Every structure is written in structure tokens, then in C-alpha cells.
Amino acid sequence: MMQNSAAYMTEKGKITIVDIPVAEPAEKEVLLRIEYVGICGSDAHFLETGMRKGKSFNLPFILGHECSATIVEIGKGVTNLAIGDRVTFEPQITCGKCHYCREGKYNLCPHVIFPSVPPYDGMLRKYTAIPASVIRKLPPSVSFVEGAMIEPLAVGLSAANRGEVTIGSTVIILGTGCIGLTTLLACRASGATKIIVVDICDSRLKMARALGADVAIKNSNAIYTDAKLKELTNGEGAEIVFETAGNTHTALLAETVLQRGGRIVHVGNIHDTVPYPFMDLMYKEGEIRTIYRYRNNFNRAIDAVASGIIDIKKIAPRIFPFEKTQEAFDAAIYDAQHTVKAMVAVNTNTDQ
């Protein structure tokens, strides 16, 4: 008999594991045994602050949306999936009817249900039912750990696409957390020939080099960093700058090191107001672009990993057992030096 439990956020900064019933899959749903769940920056923010968009949300609450799983039960009307399928899922359950969904911009659906974004509980539980329409099968060559990193890779692919990275592009990536690294991998796979990364954390810069960064700069002094980035780009700056740190200082640095006519892509979540030098940007005729999650690229992310074009497993996550979910969050929030990515092994006896 299946025993279910969930890692609930019960108060700001605190995770408590609680036994819960196993859900029955409704029509066109499947029941998943969750294998691995990655901790996203948004999950960490919710736990650390207890806030979403400056407002508190109701507790208890289940976090986590980057996951891999095994199908253990099939609901009525599901014909394209089977018990035992190894899967991930695209955590955007949209209405399919609004203007944005009809135009293929479903990530902008105003009616979206996004597990782990309040008020919709996430995936840090042993079993849960999910609509079959958002399930994506994992090829045999893609492990469960890799499957749990498809979602952040989709973010990186979206960033590279919005930046129009192509063969010969020179890019600067400000921030080498998991999203900065998936952006790096996506840029390299898209043909960028010069990738410069900036961070304050030595271990993350080391990993960025291992993943294909041409130059890694420690951002310990703003004046030095600015000068060094200009030097590395022949005094002109980069044609594409990605801000992935979600930081006011790097948002301002992005404009400073942008080439004339270049593009800034804001990927990180910046919760503060940024005093932006718009006149400087205008003199360059620079562009600011943003991404909101991802769309139409989950299968591309899976195929890129399955084919070996992108080696996502090099972003070696720190894996914690389900019973230590609190420690996983603490590592993600407070130990960036040793934690590029924290991940929870929800059910055991899975491959890595």
C-alpha cells in the first residue's frame, strides 16, 4: 500500500514533513511517484521571505516544481501514457482558451495553475496527481536527476532564444547559479563563440568554466569588473548580456557592459526597484527584453539532453533525502559557495 507524505512550509523558513492521503487520479490525470525535486530560486525566496509579490500567502504550503517521476496509476481517458513510464512535467497548467493560449503564448495565460506558486501546492510530496497533458516522457538515456533539471534548462533555452544567440555571438552572463549555468549551456549549444560569466562565488565560477565559459570573472569590485569586461570585448561591450542573478547591481552592470545596439535579457527575479539609467541605454539604442518562464521548448530541452548536445548532469546537484528537505533549502539559501543546485530525492531506489 502506498504511503504518502509531503514537505510542507509551515512557517517562514520552516519545513515540516506531514503524512497525507494518496490522491486518486481524476479523468485525464495520472498519479505520479515523485523521484527527484529540484529547489528553484523562487521556492527558496518563498520559504525565506514568506512572501509572493510583496504579500504573504496562506500556510501550510508545498513547494517544488522541478521534478522527475514515475507513473503509478492512470486516470480515465489517458491513452498516450502507461504505468511505469519515466517522466517529467511542464508545470504550467493553462486554460487553453484565452487569447495568449490560442496564440501559443501559453506562459502568459492569466489563468495558469503553476504548482509551487501560491496558492497551488507543489511537488515536494511522495505521490501526486497531475493532468496528463503536461507530462513529458523521459528517454531511456535521460536519468531521473537529469529529468528534474529539464525545467531550469527550459528557462535557459528561453533566455538564449530571447537574446537571439546564434553562431558567432559574444555574450556576458551575470550570475552563475543554476539558471545562469543553463543559460550558458543554451548559449553554447546555440553557437555562441565567446561566453563571459561573472559571479562572486569561486565554486560557481569554477563550474561555469567546466561547462564551457571562455572567461570567468569574480565580481569583487564593480570598477574592476566593468573595466575587465570592456577589455575582453575590445572596449565595446557584449552584443547580448544576460542578467540571471536577480540583483539590482548586476541589472545596472548589464547596461554598462552592453554594446551599442545590443540586447539585455533579464532572466533573474529582481524584487527591488532598480534606478535605471535609461538615457545611457537610449544613446546605445539598446534593448531590454525579459522572459517569463518558457514556452514551446520543453521537448527541445529533453531532446538536447538525450542527444548529448547539452550535458545537464555537469551541473552536479547536491542531493538530500526527503527527510532532510529542510537541510536542502538551508543549503540553497545560505550555502551558495557549496550549492549550485539543491535537489531532494523524494522516493528512493531511483537512478541518478
C-alpha positions in Angstrom: 0.0 0.0 0.0 1.3 3.4 -0.9 2.2 5.8 1.9 2.2 9.4 1.1 3.8 12.4 2.8 4.6 16.0 1.9 7.2 18.5 2.9 5.1 21.5 4.0 6.3 25.0 4.5 4.6 25.6 7.9 6.1 29.0 8.7 8.7 31.3 7.3 11.9 29.4 7.0 10.5 26.1 8.3 9.7 22.8 6.6 7.7 20.1 8.3 7.0 16.6 6.8 3.4 15.5 7.2 1.6 12.3 6.3 -1.2 12.9 3.7 -3.6 10.7 1.8 -2.7 9.4 -1.7 -4.8 11.2 -4.3 -6.9 9.3 -6.9 -6.2 10.5 -10.4 -9.2 12.1 -11.9 -10.2 11.8 -15.6 -7.3 12.6 -17.9 -4.9 12.7 -14.9 -2.1 10.4 -13.9 -0.8 9.6 -10.4 3.0 10.2 -10.1 5.5 8.8 -7.7 7.8 11.7 -7.4 11.5 10.7 -7.7 13.5 14.0 -7.5 12.6 17.6 -7.0 15.0 20.5 -7.6 14.8 23.6 -5.4 14.3 26.6 -7.6 15.2 30.2 -6.6 11.5 31.0 -6.4 11.0 28.2 -3.9 13.9 29.4 -1.8 12.5 33.0 -1.9 9.0 31.9 -0.8 10.5 29.9 2.1 13.0 32.6 3.2 10.6 35.5 3.0 7.1 34.0 3.3 6.1 36.5 0.6 5.0 36.4 -3.0 4.9 39.7 -4.9 5.3 41.6 -1.6 2.3 39.8 0.1 2.2 36.9 2.5 0.5 33.7 1.4 -1.5 31.1 3.2 0.3 28.3 5.0 0.9 25.4 5.2 2.1 25.2 1.6 4.0 22.7 -0.5 7.0 24.0 -2.6 8.8 22.5 -5.6 8.1 22.3 -9.3 11.3 20.9 -11.0 10.7 17.2 -10.9 11.0 13.8 -12.3 8.6 10.9 -11.6 7.3 7.5 -12.4 3.6 7.0 -13.4 2.0 4.6 -11.0 -1.7 5.0 -11.9 -3.7 6.1 -15.0 -6.9 8.0 -14.9 -9.8 7.5 -17.3 -9.3 8.9 -20.8 -5.5 8.8 -20.7 -4.3 6.8 -23.8 -0.7 8.0 -24.5 0.9 7.1 -21.2 1.4 3.9 -19.2 2.1 2.7 -15.7 5.9 2.6 -15.3 6.6 5.5 -17.7 9.6 7.6 -16.5 8.5 11.3 -16.9 9.0 14.9 -16.1 6.3 17.5 -16.4 5.9 21.1 -17.6 4.4 22.9 -14.6 2.2 25.3 -16.4 -1.4 24.0 -16.3 -3.1 26.6 -18.6 -6.7 27.2 -19.6 -6.1 26.6 -23.4 -8.9 29.1 -24.2 -7.6 32.6 -23.6 -6.0 35.0 -26.2 -2.5 34.1 -25.0 -3.0 30.3 -25.1 -4.6 30.5 -28.5 -1.6 32.4 -29.9 0.8 29.9 -28.4 2.0 32.2 -25.7 0.6 30.0 -23.0 3.2 31.0 -20.5 1.3 34.3 -20.3 -2.0 32.7 -19.5 -3.7 34.7 -16.8 -5.5 31.6 -15.5 -2.4 29.4 -15.2 -2.1 26.9 -12.3 1.6 26.7 -11.5 2.4 24.1 -8.8 4.6 25.6 -6.1 3.4 29.2 -6.8 0.8 30.1 -4.1 -2.0 29.2 -3.8 -1.2 26.0 -5.8 0.7 23.3 -3.9 3.9 22.0 -5.4 5.7 18.6 -5.9 7.6 18.0 -2.7 5.4 15.0 -1.8 5.8 11.4 -2.5 2.7 11.0 -4.7 0.5 13.4 -6.5 -2.0 13.5 -9.4 -1.3 15.8 -12.4 -3.1 16.4 -15.7 -1.7 14.0 -18.4 -1.4 16.9 -20.9 1.6 18.4 -19.1 3.5 15.1 -18.7 6.6 14.6 -20.9 8.3 11.1 -21.2 11.9 10.8 -20.5 14.0 8.8 -23.0 16.0 5.9 -21.6 19.2 7.8 -21.8 17.9 10.6 -19.5 18.2 9.9 -15.8 15.7 10.9 -13.2 18.2 13.5 -11.8 18.6 15.0 -15.3 14.8 14.8 -15.7 14.4 17.1 -12.7 16.7 19.7 -14.3 14.7 19.9 -17.6 12.6 22.7 -16.2 15.5 25.1 -15.4 17.1 24.1 -18.8 13.9 25.2 -20.5 14.4 28.6 -18.8 18.0 28.8 -20.2 16.8 27.9 -23.7 14.1 30.6 -23.5 16.8 33.1 -22.4 19.1 32.2 -25.3 16.1 32.4 -27.7 15.1 35.9 -26.5 18.6 37.0 -26.8 18.8 35.8 -30.4 22.0 33.9 -29.7 23.5 32.5 -32.8 26.8 31.3 -34.3 29.5 33.9 -33.5 27.6 35.6 -30.7 29.5 37.2 -27.8 27.6 37.1 -24.6 28.1 38.1 -21.0 26.2 36.2 -18.3 25.8 37.9 -15.0 25.3 35.3 -12.3 26.3 31.6 -12.4 23.6 30.0 -10.3 21.6 27.1 -11.8 19.8 29.4 -14.3 23.0 31.2 -15.2 24.6 27.9 -16.0 21.6 26.6 -18.0 21.7 29.8 -19.9 25.4 29.2 -20.5 24.7 25.7 -21.8 21.9 27.0 -24.1 24.1 29.8 -25.5 27.0 27.4 -26.2 24.6 24.9 -27.9 23.2 27.9 -29.9 26.6 28.7 -31.3 27.9 31.5 -29.1 31.7 31.6 -29.6 32.6 33.9 -26.7 30.9 33.4 -23.3 32.0 35.5 -20.4 30.5 34.9 -16.9 30.5 37.0 -13.8 29.8 35.9 -10.2 31.0 36.5 -6.7 31.3 32.8 -5.8 34.5 30.9 -6.7 33.0 27.5 -6.8 30.3 28.6 -9.2 32.8 30.3 -11.5 34.8 27.0 -11.5 31.8 25.1 -12.6 31.0 27.7 -15.3 34.5 27.1 -16.7 33.9 23.4 -16.7 30.6 23.9 -18.6 32.2 25.9 -21.4 32.6 29.5 -20.3 35.6 31.1 -22.0 36.2 33.6 -19.3 35.0 33.6 -15.6 35.4 36.8 -13.6 34.9 37.2 -9.9 32.8 40.3 -9.3 34.6 41.5 -6.2 35.0 45.1 -7.3 32.5 46.9 -9.6 35.0 49.2 -11.2 37.4 46.3 -11.9 34.6 44.1 -13.3 33.4 46.9 -15.6 36.9 47.6 -16.9 37.7 43.9 -17.4 34.5 43.2 -19.3 35.2 46.1 -21.6 38.7 44.9 -22.1 37.5 41.4 -23.0 35.1 42.8 -25.6 37.5 45.2 -27.4 36.1 48.2 -25.4 32.7 47.8 -27.0 30.8 45.5 -24.6 28.8 42.4 -25.5 26.1 42.2 -28.1 24.0 40.2 -25.6 24.0 40.5 -21.8 22.0 38.1 -19.6 21.2 39.2 -16.1 20.5 35.9 -14.2 21.4 36.8 -10.7 18.3 38.7 -9.9 20.3 41.5 -8.4 20.0 45.3 -8.6 23.8 45.8 -9.0 24.0 43.3 -11.9 21.0 44.9 -13.5 22.9 48.2 -13.7 26.1 46.4 -14.8 24.2 44.9 -17.7 23.6 48.3 -19.2 27.2 49.4 -18.6 28.7 46.4 -20.4 26.2 46.3 -23.3 27.4 47.0 -26.8 25.8 49.7 -28.9 22.7 48.2 -30.5 22.9 45.2 -28.2 20.3 43.3 -26.2 19.9 42.8 -22.4 17.8 39.8 -21.4 16.6 39.9 -17.8 16.2 36.4 -16.5 16.7 36.7 -12.8 13.9 37.7 -10.4 14.7 41.2 -9.2 12.3 42.0 -6.3 13.7 45.6 -5.7 13.2 48.7 -7.7 16.1 49.5 -9.9 17.2 53.1 -10.5 17.9 52.5 -14.2 20.0 54.8 -16.5 17.6 54.8 -19.4 19.3 57.7 -21.2 22.5 55.8 -21.3 20.6 52.8 -22.8 18.9 55.1 -25.3 22.2 56.5 -26.5 23.2 53.0 -27.3 19.9 52.2 -28.9 20.0 49.1 -26.6 17.1 46.8 -26.0 15.7 45.3 -22.8 14.0 42.0 -23.1 12.6 39.8 -20.4 11.5 36.2 -20.2 8.6 34.7 -18.2 9.2 31.1 -17.6 9.2 29.3 -21.0 7.0 28.1 -23.8 7.2 25.5 -26.6 10.6 24.2 -25.6 10.2 21.5 -23.0 10.6 18.8 -25.6 13.6 20.6 -27.1 15.2 20.6 -23.7 14.6 16.9 -23.3 15.9 16.1 -26.8 19.0 18.3 -26.2 19.9 16.3 -23.1 19.0 12.9 -24.7 21.2 13.6 -27.7 24.1 14.8 -25.7 24.1 18.3 -27.2 23.6 19.6 -23.7 25.2 17.8 -20.8 23.0 18.9 -18.0 24.4 16.4 -15.5 27.5 18.5 -15.2 25.5 20.9 -13.1 26.1 18.4 -10.3 23.3 19.0 -7.7 23.7 18.4 -4.0 21.1 15.7 -3.3 19.3 15.4 0.0 17.0 12.7 1.2 13.3 13.6 1.5 13.6 13.6 5.3 16.2 16.3 5.1 14.2 18.7 2.8 14.8 21.4 5.4 18.6 21.0 5.0 18.2 21.1 1.3 16.5 24.5 1.5 19.0 25.8 4.0 21.9 24.8 1.6 20.2 26.5 -1.3 19.5 29.7 0.7 22.6 30.0 2.9 25.4 28.0 1.3 25.8 29.2 -2.2 29.6 28.5 -2.1 28.9 24.8 -2.0 25.5 24.6 -3.5 24.9 25.4 -7.2 21.8 23.3 -7.2 20.0 21.6 -4.3 17.8 18.6 -5.0 15.6 16.3 -2.9 15.4 12.5 -3.5 11.8 12.1 -2.7 11.5 8.4 -3.3 14.5 6.0 -3.1 15.7 3.3 -5.4 15.9 5.6 -8.4 18.7 6.1 -10.8 20.9 9.2 -11.0 
